Amino acid sequence: MQAITTTAPETVWLLGHDIRWRLAQMLSHSDHRVGELVEAVGERQNLVSYHLGLLRRAGVVSERRSSRDSRDVYYSLNLDGLREGLDRGLTGLHPTLRVQWLEATPAPAEGSRQPRLLFVCTGNSARSQLAEAIARDMARGTVEVASAGPKPAGIHPMTLTVLQELGLPTDNLRSKSIHEVGDHFDFVITLCDVAREDCPPFQRADVVHWSLPDPAQSNASRRELRQAFRRTAEELRGRITFLLPMVIKKGSELKALGRHSRT
């Protein structure tokens, strides 16, 4: 018989608290500042900060200074680490229990339009271009993917270098304004804190914010620049891995609505 442990695994214990559970729910889709989290959970700021600190020290949540205002801090949920922690907790309870994982298994869309996904950063030169290429490759033609920016500034050369090193095509990439691509998207992901504030409203879209630092630091050496772009691409791939099943699921819902409207 399996030995009985006296305490729940850390991840399970952390999420068992009502405030921490609500904070994790808020951060599961989008990064947020502490003031937004305070408003969402309806608790005092010092109490919210305390629970965020517990989650952060356990590696469940991470924090970054805002690139728009350094007095602000954005919090994000480590979804991959969270899933691993919950898996360890569940299998510790019973070896056959696992976290249910919604795989992104694209299939050709039939009878209805594909879901539309837009990545936004200010200059549409680095983060959003990397995200567009990575998401397009991972979606395998089941999602319409685009990128744009409030102030398009051309594609950073290191963006193309890193994408080519990753084996991803760059032929169709170009820097575009938000006004050029329009507002007909189902999901909009802002990738920098400035773009989050400058991005026009998308009335029909699910708008998500990922607070990613700009890899294009002007005082960096080429080696440092390449490493920064590779880190950004790696983080984007991880986040997009969790995003795409939701986007593809939205496509299935659109398809079902299309069939229903024709009957």
N, C-alpha and C positions, 0 to 999 in steps of 0.2 A: 504494500500500500504506500502511496506517495506521502512523503513527510509533510506535515502541516506547518506553514510559516505563520509567524505571529502578526505580521503587518502586510498590508497591501503594497504591491509595487508602486514606486514613486509616481509614475504617470497616472495610474488609476487613482491613487490617493489625492493627487493634485486636482484632478478633474471632478472629484467627488464633492468638492465645495461649490455651493451655488454661485458665488460671485466669480470664481475662477472658471466655472463651466460657461457662464454667460460671456465672460471676456474671450474665451476660446471660440465661442460661437461667432462673436463679432469679428474676430481676426481670422476666421477660417476662410473668408473669401477676399478680404481687403485689408490693407495696412491702415492703421488709425493712430491719431495723436491721442494723448492721454485725456484731453478735454472732451474729445468725442466719445471715448470709452466711458468717462464719468457720466456724461449725459445719457448714454445708451443703457447703462446698468442701473442708473439712479442711486448711486452711492457716493459717499464723500470722497474727495480726491485723494486724501491721505490713505484711505482704506483701499481704494483701487490701486494706488501706487504700491502699496504693501503686497497685494496679491500678484500684481505684475512682476514684482521683484522675485517672488517665489517661483513663478513660472519661468522667468528669465534665468535664474540660477540653475534651474533644472534643465535648461536648454530647450524648453518647450516654446518659449517666446524669445525673440531677439529684438534689439532696439538699434535705431540709427538716428543721428542728428539730421534734421531737415536741411536739404540743400537750399531751400528758399529762406528759411529763418532758423539760424542755429540755436535759438532758444527753444524751438520745438523738437520733440522726439517722436519718431514714428515707431510703432510696435508691429511686428509681424509674427505669424505663427509658423513654426517649423513643422510643416505637415508630414514630411517624410520621417523625421525623428519621432513625431507624435504617433504615427502609425506603427513604427517599430516598437515604441514603448507600450502601446496598447496591445500589440500582438504578444509581447513578452508577458504582460499581465494576464491575458486571456489563456495563453497556453500554460501558464503557471497554475491556473485554476483547473483547466482540463486540456490535455494535449491536442484534442481535435478542434478546439475553438480558435478561430482566426478572425481578424478584422475583414469584413467584406470589402473587397476592392473592386470598384467599378472600372473595368479596363476600357481604354480607348481602342476599340476594335472597329475602325471605319469600314463602312460598306458603301458602295455607290448609292447616291441618293436617287430616289425614283418619285416622280410625280409632284415634286415641290422643290422650292428653292433651297439652297444650302444655307446654314446659319452663317452670319457675317461677323467677323472678328477684326477689331481695329486696335493697333498699338500706337500710343502717342508719347512722344517726348518732345521737348521744346524745339530742337533743331532738326529732328528726324534725321539724325546723322549717325547715331551709334546704337543706343539701347533699343529703340523701336525698330531699327533696321535689322539688328540681330534677332529680335523677337519675331519679326515677320518671317525671316528665312527659316528659323528653327521651327516655328509653328506650322508653316506651310509644309515643311518636310515631314513633320510628325503626323499631320492631319491626312496626308496622302490623298488630297483632292476632295475630301469630304466637307471642308470648311473653306469659305472665301476669306482669305487673310490679307490685310493691308496694314500699312503704317503711314503716319503723317505727323505734322507738328505745327504749332501755332506760328513758328518762325523758321521755316525750312532753311537749312544752311548748307546743304550738300552732304554727301556721304563721306564720313571720315575714312581715310585710306586704310586704317587699321581694322575697321569693320570688315572690309572686303578681304583683307589678309587673313583674319581669323576665320571667317566663314569658309574661305577656300581651304584652310588647314583642316577644318572640320568636314570637308567634303560636301559642302552645301552650295548650290548654285547661286550666283549673284547677278545673272544676266538681266533679270527683270526688276532689280532694285533701283529706285531713284528717290530723291528727296522731294516730298510733296507737302502742300499745305492742307490743313483740315478742310478748308473751303473747297479744295479741289476734289477730295474724296467724298464729300457730302456727309449726311447724317443717317444714312440707311443701314445702321449696324445693330446687331443683337447684343454684342458684348463690346465694351470699350475699356481698354486697360491703359491707364496713365502710368508711366514708368519713371517720371521725375516729379519732384514736389512743386516745381515752378509750373510745369504743364498741368498739374492737377488744378491749380488756381486759374490758369489762363485758358483751359479747355472750355469751349462753348458747351452748352447743355445738349445732351442727347436724350430726347424725350422718350424714345422707344427702346433704349438700350439698358442693359445691366452694366453700370459703370463701376469699375474696380480700380483701386489704386495699389500699385506696388512701388514702394519707396526704394529705388535703386540708385546708388551713387553714380555719378558720371565717370566712366572709365577714361575719358579723353582729357587727362590732366596735362596742361601745357608745359609744365616744368619736369615732366617725367622723361626718362630715357626710353629708347625704343624697346628695350627689354622689359622695363617696368610697364610701359604702355601695353605691350602685348600680353603680359601677365594680367593686367587689369581687365582687358577686353576678354581674355579667356575666362576669368572669374565671373564676369558679367554673363557671358554666354552659358556657363555652367549653372549659375543661379536661375537664369531664364528657362533653361531646359527643365530644371527641377520643378519650377512653378508651373510651366506649361503642361508638364506631365499630369498635374492634378487639375488643370483648367480644362483641357481638351475633352475629357469624358463629359463634363457639364455642357460644353458647347455642342458636342455631338448629340447628347441627349436632347438639347433644345432643337436640333435639326430633326430628330425623330418626332418631336411634338409638333413642329411646323408641318412635317409631312402628314401627320395624322389630321391636323386642322385642314390641310389642303384636301384630303380625301373627304372629310366631313362636309366641307363647303360645296363639294361637287354632288353630294347626294341629296 
